[in-house]
């Protein structure tokens, strides 16, 4: 992603409501747009640290780097700034996990400002099993963007590790891909293309994704590009092949993008199509989106290291924040700012019309973190019905059905006087699912990013919701992951109520179950 440690500012047009990328500055508490949110947790002695989401041990994190699987563990690196909030620059911090739920901090693997060029930004790493780069079989090679010492331009540099990713060495001070004169030229994503026996790179180049090829990870050649429209500046590209449920193999090209100018999300856009080792051709002109919330950015997908099936499913997760309000979080009072979404399993699904789309489900190993659960008999609701349970870290699952109704859903993290809550459900009249954080603490003080929405065929008269609530987040999976909305929220620490509601009719909540996490 762009810049070592930065905050994107946006200009809001009151006339047309278009958000436009404006400029980049260093985020710190001294230039924060708004004061830190106060949830009352600090004064009560409670912690806002997530129960089942990855969080940085201290200071700051943003972009995740695609994990690799090595020696029975997933190795995860992310952009980290140990000098936050007063100092500048990111480095790659390392964590490991066997289940993608519980993580062990391994410290900084690539420190900032340790060679002539600037700090390391986003990129990707691969296990060079056959030693194509000349560092030995099994060496880990990372290629990331750094600002050139001579020009300050974004260029691609190689680092390598021969000790299982604990530490890395720079491959000199010269780039492996020089900047051809572009302002935005970053976030290399590398894969091994088995049919052509070569390495392939996808690179974010403004509104285009460039493709490059190499046989040794050191010398790269440009082969073609994919041009995007109406999604703003693209970052953190992603390229992989998947086998759909009908047995067809499709390539998927993803980017972190800002589609607000066309009424789309500011998350992870993707296209299905074909890739011949040099160029990508999409099935459809317009992208699809992996998340419709406000806070799922810099997303990465990666293979299941424990399964021989590398194309039937993948995993995915993202940074749960947004550059529009990146510094505004109550966790700063505990000395850190940075959380990722849960890891999801993604699959490629075909439709009767011949189109393909990704669906997302919470990773199965998350069930291992459940400490207790409560099940309910079917509940008929007209108006509202408050459950006699509460919580701040749980998974709630329910089937909701109706005949004629205007709006149905759940009020979560609700205060005892019912005045504060985050709402999620289906607006049947409007034909969309939503997460509304207007009535609870949230990071956006502009009043712009309060309700995230996704189109929904409400004439089906039923919906299945799987909702993951953690201390400062909510992730809603609709109809087995066909739609997902991920948002950060900042409720008062003792707002823990759960209320079902049905407006303009009657709804039945069945198969209602809550699983609690510590």
URLINQUI-V420392 format. One record per backbone hydrogen bond with DSSP energy under -0.5 kcal/mol. NH is the residue of the N-H (numbers start at 0). CO is the residue of the C=O. E is the energy in kcal/mol with one decimal. If there is no record, write none. Layout:
BEGIN
nh = (NH:NH)
co = (CO:CO)
e = (E:E)
END
This chain:
BEGIN
nh = (6:8:8:10:11:12:12:13:16:19:19:21:22:24:30:31:38:43:44:44:45:55:58:59:60:61:64:67:69:69:72:73:74:75:75:76:77:78:79:80:83:85:86:90:91:92:92:93:94:95:96:103:105:106:108:109:114:117:119:120:121:123:125:127:127:128:130:133:137:138:138:139:140:140:141:142:143:144:145:147:151:154:155:156:156:158:159:160:165:167:168:170:171:175:176:184:185:186:188:190:192:192:193:196:196:197:198:199:200:201:202:203:204:204:206:207:208:209:209:210:211:212:213:219:219:220:222:223:225:227:233:234:236:237:239:241:242:243:243:244:246:249:249:250:251:252:253:253:254:255:256:256:257:258:258:261:262:263:265:268:268:269:270:272:273:275:280:282:283:287:289:291:293:294:296:299:301:304:306:309:313:314:315:316:318:319:320:324:327:328:331:332:333:334:335:336:339:340:343:344:345:345:346:348:348:350:353:356:358:359:360:362:365:366:367:368:369:370:371:373:375:378:380:380:382:383:384:386:390:393:394:395:396:397:398:399:400:401:402:405:406:407:408:409:410:411:411:412:413:414:417:420:421:422:423:424:425:426:427:427:428:430:431:432:433:434:435:436:436:439:444:446:449:451:453:455:457:459:460:462:464:465:466:467:468:468:469:472:473:474:475:476:476:477:477:478:481:481:482:484:486:488:489:492:494:495:495:496:498:499:500:501:502:505:506:507:508:508:509:509:512:513:514:515:516:517)
co = (24:6:22:19:9:10:17:11:12:10:17:8:8:6:27:28:36:39:40:41:40:337:334:80:336:78:76:74:67:72:69:96:67:73:94:64:92:62:90:59:80:82:82:79:109:77:90:106:75:103:73:95:93:93:91:91:116:146:89:144:0:142:140:125:138:126:127:130:127:127:135:160:125:138:158:123:156:121:154:152:147:145:176:143:154:141:168:139:162:108:159:157:169:155:155:182:203:121:201:199:190:197:191:192:193:192:213:190:211:188:209:185:202:207:204:204:225:202:207:223:200:220:198:175:217:212:210:210:208:206:205:255:186:253:251:249:310:241:247:347:243:241:247:272:239:270:237:251:268:234:254:266:230:256:264:258:259:258:292:254:266:287:252:250:280:278:273:271:271:269:267:483:485:485:318:316:314:302:303:307:345:301:343:299:296:338:318:321:324:326:328:329:330:331:330:58:53:317:315:360:313:343:358:346:356:354:350:348:346:480:344:342:362:363:364:365:366:515:515:513:511:508:378:506:501:381:499:497:495:468:514:466:512:464:509:462:507:460:505:502:502:425:500:423:498:409:421:496:496:419:414:438:411:435:409:433:407:431:405:425:405:426:426:453:424:451:422:434:449:436:442:443:447:434:432:430:455:456:457:399:397:476:395:474:393:466:472:469:486:467:484:465:474:475:482:463:477:478:477:475:473:471:440:38:491:413:493:413:410:384:408:382:406:403:380:400:378:506:398:507:396:373:394:371:392:368)
e = (-3.0:-0.5:-2.0:-1.3:-0.6:-0.6:-1.0:-0.7:-2.3:-1.0:-0.5:-1.9:-0.6:-1.5:-0.9:-0.8:-0.6:-1.0:-0.9:-0.8:-1.7:-1.7:-2.6:-0.9:-1.8:-1.7:-2.6:-1.8:-0.5:-2.9:-1.3:-3.5:-3.4:-0.6:-3.2:-0.5:-1.9:-2.4:-2.6:-1.6:-1.2:-1.1:-2.5:-2.1:-2.0:-2.6:-0.7:-2.9:-2.7:-2.2:-1.6:-2.8:-3.1:-0.6:-2.6:-1.8:-0.5:-2.1:-0.5:-2.8:-0.7:-2.0:-2.4:-0.7:-3.2:-1.8:-1.3:-1.3:-2.2:-0.7:-1.7:-2.4:-2.6:-0.6:-3.0:-2.5:-2.1:-2.0:-2.3:-3.0:-1.8:-2.2:-2.1:-3.0:-0.5:-3.2:-2.5:-2.6:-1.1:-1.3:-2.9:-2.9:-1.7:-2.6:-1.4:-0.6:-2.5:-0.6:-2.3:-2.5:-0.6:-3.1:-0.9:-1.0:-0.6:-1.5:-3.3:-2.9:-2.5:-2.5:-2.4:-2.4:-0.6:-3.2:-0.7:-1.4:-2.6:-2.7:-0.6:-3.0:-2.1:-2.2:-2.0:-0.6:-0.6:-2.1:-3.1:-1.1:-2.5:-2.3:-2.7:-2.2:-0.5:-2.4:-2.0:-3.0:-2.7:-0.6:-3.5:-1.3:-2.0:-2.9:-0.5:-2.4:-3.2:-2.6:-2.8:-0.5:-2.5:-3.1:-0.6:-2.3:-2.7:-0.6:-3.0:-1.5:-2.0:-3.1:-0.5:-2.5:-0.6:-2.7:-2.4:-2.2:-2.5:-1.7:-2.8:-3.3:-0.5:-2.9:-2.5:-3.4:-0.7:-2.3:-2.3:-2.5:-2.2:-0.9:-1.1:-1.0:-2.0:-3.0:-1.8:-1.9:-2.5:-2.6:-1.5:-2.1:-1.8:-1.4:-1.3:-1.5:-1.8:-1.4:-1.6:-2.3:-2.5:-2.8:-3.0:-3.2:-3.0:-0.5:-1.8:-0.5:-3.3:-2.0:-1.6:-2.2:-2.4:-2.0:-2.0:-1.9:-1.7:-2.0:-1.3:-1.6:-1.5:-3.0:-0.9:-2.6:-2.3:-2.5:-0.5:-3.2:-2.0:-0.7:-2.6:-2.5:-1.8:-2.3:-2.9:-2.9:-2.7:-2.2:-3.0:-3.0:-1.9:-2.0:-0.7:-2.5:-1.8:-2.3:-2.2:-2.6:-3.4:-0.6:-3.2:-0.5:-1.9:-2.4:-1.8:-1.6:-2.6:-2.5:-1.9:-1.5:-2.3:-3.1:-1.0:-1.1:-1.7:-1.8:-1.6:-2.6:-1.9:-1.9:-3.2:-0.6:-3.0:-1.2:-0.9:-0.6:-1.1:-2.2:-1.9:-2.4:-1.8:-1.7:-1.7:-2.3:-2.6:-2.3:-3.5:-3.0:-2.9:-0.6:-2.3:-1.1:-2.6:-2.3:-2.6:-3.1:-0.5:-0.6:-3.1:-3.2:-1.6:-0.9:-1.3:-1.9:-2.7:-1.4:-4.1:-1.8:-2.3:-0.8:-1.0:-2.6:-2.4:-3.2:-2.5:-2.5:-3.4:-0.6:-2.4:-2.4:-3.0:-0.5:-3.1:-0.7:-2.3:-2.9:-2.9:-3.1:-2.6:-0.6)
END
